[in-house]
C-alpha cells in the first residue's frame, strides 16, 4: 500500500492541530476545529496502520509497530485532555504537551518508516 494517503492525512492533522492549538492559546472556542482535528487524526492513524501492516519490514528502519503506537497514544491523549480539564488545568496542559510530542514523534517516525520501507 502507498504511504502517500497516510502522509497527506497526517499533514492535514498537523495543520488542524496547529489551528486548534492557536485557538486554545487565544482562549477561543471553535469546537468544529477540534472535531476536524480528531477525525483527521483517526483517518491518519488508520491509514498509517494499514500502510505499516501492508508494508514489508525495513532493515535499519524503526520497528513497524512504533509509528501507529505513537499516533494512537497522541490520539488518546488529545481525546482525554479536554475531559480532564474539569479536574485541573495543569493536568490538561501536561497531557496536551504529551499529545503534541507523541503526535509529532509519530509523524516523524512514520516518515522514517516510509522512507526505509
Secondary structure as the mmCIF struct_conf table of DSSP 4:
data_model
#
loop_
_struct_conf.conf_type_id
_struct_conf.id
_struct_conf.beg_label_comp_id
_struct_conf.beg_label_asym_id
_struct_conf.beg_label_seq_id
_struct_conf.end_label_comp_id
_struct_conf.end_label_asym_id
_struct_conf.end_label_seq_id
BEND BEND1 UNK A 3 UNK A 3
HELX_RH_AL_P HELX_RH_AL_P1 UNK A 4 UNK A 25
TURN_TY1_P TURN_TY1_P1 UNK A 26 UNK A 27
HELX_RH_AL_P HELX_RH_AL_P2 UNK A 31 UNK A 54
BEND BEND2 UNK A 55 UNK A 55
HELX_LH_PP_P HELX_LH_PP_P1 UNK A 57 UNK A 58
TURN_TY1_P TURN_TY1_P2 UNK A 59 UNK A 60
BEND BEND3 UNK A 61 UNK A 61
HELX_RH_AL_P HELX_RH_AL_P3 UNK A 64 UNK A 84
HELX_RH_3T_P HELX_RH_3T_P1 UNK A 85 UNK A 87
HELX_RH_AL_P HELX_RH_AL_P4 UNK A 89 UNK A 116
#
